[in-house]
């Protein structure tokens, strides 16, 4: 069954909103990032989210604090001064995690059906996002950080694939 036009518009809006949030956080820092991410997440929850999807956003916010917070404490990131979430990492970096979670049930739903592709996607696009974001935000990365992020995102995407491989498809997104 083909994706309905309304569903395609929602998928594209979901992807565009994430990209706008990513750029706002990376280029605008914590204040701009917080404003834009709050707007995107609010609109996402009101317009596109499934019942209970807010739990995924909260869960990924916590996961981001654990993953990137641990890597920050281990010396993986060298940030300029700024507001830190729980004294660990800049808010703009932390906000990227719930923004990513807005994609899980929507724009990335197709990916979870193919575990090897999900792992490959996580292992490549995750570190590329950190690499590009670090250059744009003026953040120094330790030489070991990108391989660590590749491993972390491969595991995250593998877990998502295992959880959703049979439940999320493009055909049921319009429901």
Secondary structure as UniProt FT lines:
FT   HELIX           5..47
FT   TURN            51..53
FT   HELIX           54..73
FT   TURN            74..75
FT   STRAND          77..78
FT   STRAND          84..85
FT   TURN            86..88
FT   STRAND          89..90
FT   HELIX           91..104
FT   TURN            105..108
FT   HELIX           109..113
FT   HELIX           115..137
FT   STRAND          140..141
FT   TURN            143..144
FT   HELIX           145..164
FT   TURN            165..167
FT   TURN            171..174
//
